[in-house]
Amino acid sequence: MLTDQENKPVPQMIKHKNAKSLVNKYLKGKVSPEESRLLEKWFLNDLKNSKALPDKKRIEEADQRISAHLMNHIGGGFKPEVKVRRMWPRIAAAASVILCLSYGAFFFLHKSAAERLLAQNQVNDIAPGGNKAILTLSSGRIINLTSGQDGTIATDGDETINKKKNDTISYRNTATGNYKELVYNTITTPRGGQWPVIILPDGSKAILDAASSIKFPVNFIGNDRRVAITGQVYFEVVHNAAKPFKVDVKGQTIEDIGTHFNINAYDDEPSVKTTLLEGGIKITKGSTVAIIKPGQQATTTMGDNTIKVDNANMEEAIAWKNGLFMFKGADMQTVMRQLSRWYNVDIVYEGAVPRRTFNGDMHRNLKASQVLDVLSFYNVQFKIDGKKIIVNE
């Protein structure tokens, strides 16, 4: 819900003849701070106190829905570890003002199209992703981690594989046997799944986003600790200078130097992005080598050995790990690729792809219809049809 940050008395009314002008200025971002506060205060006061508004209950319910969706107050679930800037508060305020000023047109003239689409999306709704993964042992045996019981779930070589109540998978060596060859396990998440914590045999941690995988030895032998990934994985590496930790992904190797880092390497993304939060990493691609410092992001593309290093938006890079969608100047296709993976849906564009730029953040524990309801304020229509999201202007 909108708030009065200065706790000043709310004005009793804005004259209707001036309201439309103010709203138009508001939507164009041309209002002064005083005009913005005036509109928001007026809406809150008039909605709560005016007895002249017809169908007041319905307007209140609509405002509660929009405020809840836009201000990220829906449901429990993930608790973000970063400071959350609520999604598009200006749109929330503008939408609320429009609901009050234009209730006649909105609820009666446009109701048939907008509400039918919203109602249909809610009926055909899609739940958000959750903790889902499979473990493939070196023998080829497959274990569903989602439905597996807590405790010891398997052994592979001398390693005992345990699952804890918080869906942490850990490896513990139960013998002192000498491995003569590498024996691999693979943990894979589907679209619509993630896995919160995997403690590797050396104590390093990996967190898997949707449609991702990590392949690793059940015991690190040799001169290094080498794993391979697909999709998006966040690492917290136990540093060992004598036995460096290396990640192979899409033709490049990322080597830790005491590190927390995130790798986004989805096949449907145009580039591989490696973001360093702590420590240091060395990236090698072909004959090109780059040393990355905390707060930097390295970007590479297929067929090119160039490594581009820029300052990173670290909150955006690890938003998924903290249970958030976070968009900073993201185009329509970037946004929909994330939704496609998290909700396990295909995206269909009817006509040209809408040219929009999105900024803001939302929790990932929302249903698909709730996320699409927010995005629709960018003048885009979304329709849920089975396991498809249809997008058009």
N, C-alpha and C positions, 0 to 999 in steps of 0.2 A: 504494500500500500504506500502511496505517496506520503511524505512526511514534511512537516514544517520545521526546517532546521533551525530557524531563529526563534521559534516559539512565540511569535508575535500574534496579536489578535487577527483572526481570519476576517477578511472583508465580507460584508453582508451580501453583496451582489455586484456583478458587473453588468452594465446595461447591454441588452442583447444586440443592439445596433453596433456596439464596439467589439462584441465578443468574436464575431466572425473574422474581423480584421486582425484581432490579436491571435486567434488560432492560426490563421494563415501565416502570420509572421513567425509564430512558434514553430510550425512545421518546416519553415524555410530556415530556421535557426537564426532569425534576425531580431528576436526579442531581446530586450535588455534583461539583466538579472532581476530587476524589480518587476518587469512585466511577466517574466516567467513565474516568479513566486506568486504574483497576483492571480494568474490563471490557475495555478495548482491549488492555491488556498481557496479560491472561489469554488472550484470543483468539489473539493472535499466538504466544504461547508454547505454548499447548495444541495449536494447529494444526500447529506445526512439530515439537513434541517428543513428543506423545502417540502411543503405539503402539496404544492401545486403540480409536482411532477407526476405524470401518469405512469402507471406500471413501474412504480419506484423499486419494488422488490426485484424485478427483472433486471433493471439497470444496475442495482447493487450487485446482483449475482454475476452479471457480465464483468463489472469492474473487478470484483474479487478474483474471477478467473484470470483476467488479463494481468492484474497485478501479481497474482501468484505465479503465473507462468514467467512473466518478464522479470520479476524480482527474485526468482529462484527460491521461493518458499514452498515448493511442492515436495512432499515426501521426505523420508529420511535417507538412509544409505550412506554414501561416501561423505566424509567430512574433509573438505579441502585443506591442504596443508599450507596453501598460499593465501594471501589476502585477496578476496574475491571482489571484483568490481562488478556490480550487478548489471545485468544485460540490458543495454539500451534504455536507461532511465528516462531520457527525453522522449522516446517513443511511448513509453508507458504513460508518462504524464499527458502527452498530446492525445494519445488514444483515449485516455480517461476523460479529458476535456471534451473531445469529440462525442463520446458516448453521451455526455450530459447535454451538450448544446444541440446535437443533431439527432436526438433520440427518435424523432419522428421518422426521418429519412432512413436512419440506420436500422431501426427495428421493424419498420413497416414496408418501406420501398425496397431495401436491399436484403431483407431478411430471407427471402425465398432462395437466393443463390448462395449467400455466404453461410447461412446457418445450415442449409442442406449439406454443403460440402463439409463443414465442421462436424456435423452429426454423423455423416458417412465415415469420416476419418476416425471418429471415436468408436463407431461400431466395428470397423476393420482395423482397430488399433494394433500396434506392435509393441511388445514389452521391450525394455532396454536389455542390453547384454548383461551377462553375469559371469561368475567364475566357472569356466568350462575349459577342459583340456584333456588330452589323451597322452599317455606315456607309452613310448615304444621302447621295449628293452632290446638288448643286443641280440637276443634269441629271435626277435620278431614278434614276441608276445605283446599284445596291446592291452593297456589298462585304462579304463575310463576313470580319470581322477575326479570327475564331477560327482559321480555316484559312489565312488569308493569309500570304504569305511576308514575312520581315523586309526592311527597306529601303524604298524608295519604292513606295507602293501606289497612289497616284493623284495627279492634279493637279486643282485646281479654281480657275479664274481664274489669279491669279499665285501661288497657294499650292501648295507641294509638301507632300504628306501622307506622313509616314514612320512606320514601325512598327519598334520596337526589340525586341531579344530578350526583354526583361522585359515585353513587351506594353504598352509606352508608345507612345501615339499622339501625334505632334507635328505642328504646322503651321509651315512656314517660307516666308517671302515670298521669291520668286525674281526679282522685278522691282519697278519703281517706278511701275507703272501706277496711274492714278487711278480708283478705283471710283466710279461714279455712282449705283449702287444696291446695296443689301445682297443678298448671295448667301449662302444658308444651307446648312449641313451639319447632319445629325442623327446622333447615335450612340445606339443603343438596345440595352439588354440584355434578354434574355428571362427568364422565370422559370427559376431554376436557373442563372443566369449573373450575372457582375459584370464590371466593367472597371477595372483597377487605377489607371491614370493616363492622363488626356487633357490634353495641354498645349495650351491654346487659343492663337489667333494672337497674343494680347497677352502670353503667358507665364504667365497664370493656370492653375492646375491644377484639374481636376475628377475625382472618383472616383465611379463609378456602382455602386450596389448592384443586386441582382436586380430585374427588372421595372421598369426605370427608363429615362429618356432625357434627353438634353440637345440642344437646338437652338440653334445659334450661327452668327453670320456668319463667313465665312472671312477677312474683313478688317473690323475695326471702324471704320466711318466715322460721321461725325456727332458729336454732342455727348456721347454716352455709349456704353457697351459693354453691350449688353442681350442676355441669353440667356433661354431658357425651359426648364423642366424638368418631369418627372413622376417619381413614385416617390421615391427617396432618393439624394441627392447630397451629397458633401462637397467644399467649395471651399477653395482656398488662393489668394487673389486678390492680384495685383500691383496695389498701390494707385496711383491716379493721380487726384488731386483735380480736375484739369481735365477728366477724362473718367471719371466714376464708373461703376463696374461694378454692373449691376442684374440681378436675377433675377426673372422673372415666374413665379408659380406659384399656381394656384387663386385668382385674383382679388386677389392681393396682390403687392406689389413689395418686394423686399429689396435694399437698397442698401448696398454695403460702405463702410467707412471704415477701410480697411487691415486685412484680415480673414481669419481661418480660421473657417469656420462649417459646420454640417451642417443640411440641410433634409430632414425626413421628411414627405412629402406623398402617400402612397399613397392611391388611391381607396377602398380597403377599410379604411382607418384612420379613426377618428371625428374626427380633427383634424389640422391641420398644425403640426408642431413645428420651430422653428428654434432651434438651440443655438449660442451663440457661444463659441468657445474663445479667440480672440485678436483684438485690435483693437476694432472697433465696427461695428454695423450699424443702419440705420434701416429700419423696416418700415412700409409704408403700405398700409392696406386701407380703401377708401372714403375717408372724411374723417378716419379715425383714423391717427395717427402715433405710433410708439413708438421710442425709442432704447434699444438693448440693449447691455449691458456684458458683458465677459468673465465666464463662469461663470453666465450667465443663459439662460433658455429662454423663447421667446415661443410661445404657443399660440393658434391661431385655429380657428374652425369655419365651415363653409359657411353662408351666409345670415345671418351675424352679423359686424359690423365690429369687434367688441370684440377687443382684443389683450391677452391675459393674460400677464404677465411674472412668472416665478418663478425661484428659484435652480435650477440644473440639476445633474443627475448626469452629468457630462461623459463619464466612462468608459462609462456605459450608452449615451449618445447616439451615440458613435462606436465602440462595440464591434464592430459589423459590419465597419468599415474595418480593424480590427485582427484580423479573423479569428475573432471570438467571437460566440456567443449570450450575452447577458447579461440576466437577468430580475431585476427588483427589484419584488416585489409584483405580478407580472404575473398576470392571470387566464388561464384556459384558452384563450379565444379569441385573446387577444393572442399567446400562445406559438404556437398553431397557425397563425396568419396568417404568422408568420415562417418556420415550417417549410414552409408551403405555397409560399411564394415561393422559398425556397432549394433545396428538393428538387423543385420543379415538380410538385406533387401537389395534388389536391383533398382537402378535409377533409370527412368525413361524420360527423355525430353520431348515434348510435343512442340515441334517447331524449333526455332532458334533457342540456344541456351540464353536465358535472361542475363543481361549484363548488370550485375549488382556487386557491391562491395559490402562485406559484413564485418562488423566490429562488436565485440562483447563476449560474454561467457555465460554458460548454463551448466547445470549439473547433468551428468550423463545418466542419472537414474530416472529421468523423465521418460514417459511413454512417447512414442514417435509422434502421435497427434499433438502432444503438448509442445514439442520442439517445432513442428511445422506451423503450429498456430503462431508462435513467436516470429518465425521467419517470414510468415505471410504479411507482416507489417511492412516488408520491403516491396510490396506490390507484386508479389509472385503467388501463383496458385499451386497448391499441392494436393494430390489425391492419393490415398492409400488404396491399392487394389491388390489384395492378396499379399504377396511378398514383393510387390513393386511400389515405388513411389513415383508418381507421374508429376512432372514439373512443366508448367507453362506460364506465360506472362499473365 
